[in-house]
């Protein structure tokens, strides 16, 4: 029996478009979105990371070539725990969600990382924010980082008080492409330096995609394509990394959220992925809002949009504390 395919019409006509968070994942311009060349030529330093005092795990050894070209983007994960962990829940195994912020595979947007890790922690789920390689590091760098992170979470589940059988992945924009690639092709590429590939799966148990880049073919975000595959992308690789074409009956359940007026990443990306899930009888919940644009994160200042995170937590079901 097909799963729920739920399209919400949440906003009334005439409501003004929200003021977008300035640190948007695709750096929108009034004409649409900036080109890849403009983004790459912009050498401004990375925004300071939010304060953090928790578990920080580097994915690759010191001196590894897998640490990438940017010191600020050395691959790692940061774990955010429920605040009552030490007192009331010492023996609890927490579900965990790996969070992949967006940024066109050129940067990573902080408003798509820590706030969601904290949201999960409020509900008894560990949030794990991923820092992954970006341009000029090409595919499969980011993929290898995300796959390694998923395996590390499972391999160190006892150490970090995690439930190895409840490991999810979440991604926004280009981070959504990365997350959906791990969801649909968890063994696409195996990094020789990853000593966990034979012991632990990278496949997530749940998938959450916010205004995701899904396709590298039709309705593609060309900036993300070129940031991953170079200025002359191989057509076969475009097809391989078009994740709506990689959905099978074994693809994990997915929650999708998108705005119909998204000028950065067309909503067709989410529609195609949801349709592929329905075709293969994969549980899917899709929320499409009439307005919202791209890169809104939690959209806390707009109640008509911010309800999406409540919908998400309802979808998380028995992963939540309670």
C-alpha atoms as one frame of an Amber mdcrd trajectory, in Angstrom:
protein
   0.000   0.000   0.000   1.382   3.380  -0.971   2.574   5.706   1.822   1.199
   9.152   2.623   1.989  11.749  -0.038   1.076  14.915   1.781   1.216  18.341
   0.136   0.387  21.173   2.540  -0.999  24.489   1.365  -0.034  26.497   4.438
   0.180  30.142   3.388  -2.688  32.467   2.474  -2.364  34.723  -0.548  -1.128
  38.219   0.205   1.324  37.296   2.950   4.593  39.072   2.349   7.629  36.966
   1.640   9.788  36.524   4.698  13.148  38.197   5.016  15.569  35.418   4.282
  18.401  34.553   6.609  21.478  36.293   5.219  23.741  33.297   5.523  21.714
  31.401   2.945  23.005  28.172   1.537  23.033  29.347  -2.073  23.662  33.105
  -1.768  20.606  34.193  -3.721  20.700  37.342  -5.842  17.751  39.407  -7.085
  18.146  37.766 -10.453  17.919  34.246  -9.064  21.151  32.772  -7.667  24.829
  33.514  -8.080  26.921  31.553 -10.524  29.475  29.020  -9.377  32.333  31.182
 -10.688  31.153  34.138  -8.602  30.925  31.968  -5.507  34.370  30.454  -6.017
  36.041  33.821  -6.625  34.621  35.170  -3.375  37.472  34.547  -0.940  35.780
  35.905   2.151  36.646  33.807   5.224  34.150  31.343   6.549  31.681  32.712
   9.086  32.732  31.915  12.665  31.239  28.678  13.891  28.639  28.891  16.660
  29.857  28.182  20.204  30.184  24.477  20.869  31.012  22.344  23.897  30.381
  18.706  23.135  31.845  15.715  21.357  33.882  16.590  18.244  35.112  13.754
  16.046  37.502  14.221  13.118  36.802  11.756  10.330  40.311  11.261   9.007
  43.738  11.091  10.637  45.979  14.129  10.927  47.852  14.626   7.659  45.372
  12.599   5.598  44.731  13.872   2.060  41.041  13.344   2.879  41.177  16.397
   5.135  40.771  18.466   1.966  41.878  21.838   0.658  40.274  24.077   3.308
  41.527  24.018   6.894  38.137  25.413   7.967  36.390  22.469   6.329  38.408
  19.600   7.741  35.830  16.769   7.807  34.351  16.205  11.257  31.131  15.688
  13.169  29.907  17.537  16.247  27.485  15.778  18.580  24.713  17.617  20.437
  23.107  15.651  23.268  19.854  16.034  25.204  20.585  18.231  28.233  19.292
  15.655  30.729  21.530  12.909  29.413  23.863  12.718  32.416  21.142  12.635
  35.056  18.021  10.839  33.896  19.104   8.906  30.840  22.523   7.444  31.590
  21.498   4.027  30.300  19.524   5.222  27.286  20.696   4.641  23.730  19.886
   7.767  21.767  18.833   7.836  18.119  21.124  10.111  16.102  20.703  12.190
  12.943  23.688  13.252  10.824  22.992  16.787   9.553  24.478  17.984   6.235
  24.174  21.792   5.856  23.756  23.280   2.388  25.946  25.716   0.522  26.209
  24.633  -3.100  29.166  22.344  -2.301  31.131  25.590  -1.931  30.273  26.610
   1.624  28.197  25.246   4.496  25.434  27.287   6.110  25.485  27.337   9.906
  21.754  28.025  10.178  21.179  24.606   8.610  23.349  22.822  11.171  23.450
  23.646  14.860  19.809  24.847  15.219  18.524  21.495  13.990  20.961  19.574
  16.170  19.571  21.497  19.136  16.006  20.818  18.004  16.694  17.091  17.922
  18.400  17.239  21.316  15.275  18.845  22.792  13.363  15.746  21.696  15.844
  13.164  22.967  17.697  12.637  19.680  21.410  13.310  19.241  22.140  15.811
  16.469  25.440  15.279  14.640  26.477  18.217  12.436  28.746  17.188   9.571
  31.533  19.310   8.133  32.392  17.883   4.722  34.767  18.777   1.900  33.736
  21.514  -0.534  35.030  22.949  -3.811  37.733  22.760  -5.107  37.592  19.248
  -3.643  35.460  17.299  -6.096  33.332  14.147  -5.900  33.706  11.710  -4.197
  35.236  13.783  -1.378  32.019  14.952   0.273  30.418  11.559  -0.299  33.333
   9.753   1.371  33.065  12.121   4.354  29.335  11.533   4.819  29.641   7.761
   4.404  32.536   7.665   6.866  30.533   9.747   9.351  27.579   7.341   9.186
  29.858   4.376   9.796  31.661   6.122  12.649  28.382   6.828  14.414  27.504
   3.146  14.246  30.991   1.911  15.129  31.210   4.136  18.223  27.610   3.790
  19.282  28.452   2.337  22.684  31.097   4.970  23.387  28.811   7.856  22.513
  25.581   6.340  23.898  23.946   5.990  20.470  21.495   3.487  19.022  23.280
   1.912  16.053  19.945   0.768  14.616  18.470   4.282  14.567  20.898   6.437
  12.600  19.313   8.996  10.274  20.602  11.590   7.848  19.338  15.113   7.134
  20.396  17.507   4.379  19.524  20.936   3.038  19.987  22.156  -0.532  23.335
  20.710  -1.731  23.549  18.956   1.632  20.257  17.358   0.624  21.944  16.017
  -2.480  24.680  14.547  -0.316  22.149  13.026   2.082  20.021  11.574  -0.710
  23.136  10.148  -2.351  24.001   8.312   0.865  20.367   7.190   1.183  20.079
   5.784  -2.335  23.693   4.747  -3.010  25.296   3.926   0.354  28.025   1.824
  -1.268  28.637   3.919  -4.384  32.245   4.632  -3.455  34.440   3.107  -0.781
  37.404   5.173   0.348  40.485   2.996   0.865  41.356   4.933   4.029  37.977
   4.118   5.561  38.663   1.026   7.665  34.968   0.656   8.570  33.556  -0.119
   5.124  33.522  -3.883   5.605  32.020  -3.749   9.108  29.384  -1.020   9.118
  26.797   0.212   6.639  26.440   3.871   5.664  22.744   3.386   4.859  20.541
   5.622   7.032  17.396   4.403   8.770  15.531   7.670   8.150  16.112  10.502
   5.654  15.141  14.176   5.991  15.565  16.498   3.005  14.957  20.251   3.100
  14.661  22.017  -0.298  17.197  19.475  -1.595  19.235  19.289  -4.749  18.291
  15.807  -5.959  18.985  15.767  -9.674  22.222  16.420 -11.545  20.366  16.049
 -14.864  16.892  17.602 -15.315  16.059  20.544 -13.032  19.636  20.487 -11.787
  21.302  23.227  -9.778  24.255  23.726 -12.096  26.406  25.376  -9.439  26.316
  22.227  -7.333  26.963  20.052 -10.385  30.087  21.985 -11.354  31.314  22.244
  -7.773  31.239  18.436  -7.611  32.060  17.369 -11.159  34.073  20.282 -12.604
  33.333  22.775 -15.350  32.684  20.046 -17.931  30.675  17.442 -16.030  30.722
  13.926 -17.426  27.194  13.057 -18.653  27.398   9.579 -17.143  28.301  11.023
 -13.742  25.397  13.454 -14.017  23.110  10.464 -14.443  24.779   8.470 -11.672
  24.383  11.318  -9.195  20.756  12.051 -10.104  19.404  10.418  -6.991  15.747
  10.222  -8.007  16.940   7.589 -10.490  18.641   5.549  -7.748  15.617   4.985
  -5.512  14.783   1.305  -4.926  12.508  -0.638  -2.611  15.398  -0.633  -0.113
  15.631   3.167   0.064  14.911   4.414   3.620  11.727   6.332   4.541  11.973
  10.035   3.745  10.537  13.373   4.854  10.739  16.169   2.246  10.131  19.898
   2.613  10.254  22.473  -0.216   8.756  25.801  -1.347   6.994  25.967  -4.702
   8.560  29.361  -5.492  12.148  28.202  -4.882  14.247  29.938  -7.550  17.547
  28.380  -6.399  16.634  24.694  -6.439  13.395  23.945  -8.323  10.725  22.158
  -6.330  10.684  19.488  -9.046  13.725  18.005  -7.282  11.598  17.035  -4.290
   8.649  16.045  -6.484  10.791  13.673  -8.542  12.263  12.058  -5.450   8.860
  11.642  -3.820   7.445  10.183  -7.026  10.292   7.673  -7.248   9.658   6.662
  -3.630   5.972   6.135  -4.341   6.812   4.045  -7.381   8.969   1.757  -5.235
   6.594   1.822  -2.243   9.079   3.631  -0.007   7.392   5.548   2.844   7.426
   9.256   2.010   5.996  12.449   3.455   6.224  15.552   1.280   5.344  19.117
   2.322   5.267  21.799  -0.372   4.540  25.392   0.675   3.358  27.933  -1.926
   5.929  30.550  -0.873   9.197  30.514   1.001  12.009  30.693  -1.530  15.278
  28.956  -0.779  17.483  28.569   2.265  14.950  29.447   4.967  16.148  26.941
   7.556  13.688  26.797  10.444  11.879  29.939   9.242  11.107  30.844  12.855
   9.972  34.356  11.962   7.207  33.051   9.690   4.641  30.849  11.492   3.146
  29.698   8.197   6.484  28.132   7.282   7.973  27.303  10.663   5.306  24.665
  11.235   7.357  22.424   8.972   9.747  21.542  11.830   6.752  20.517  13.981
   5.600  18.296  11.129   9.097  16.855  11.007   9.166  15.995  14.698   5.767
  14.336  14.389   7.188  12.259  11.545  10.155  11.195  13.701   7.678   9.099
  15.705   9.139   6.754  18.290  12.631   8.176  17.854  11.564  11.035  20.100
  11.917  10.921  23.863   8.723   9.915  25.552
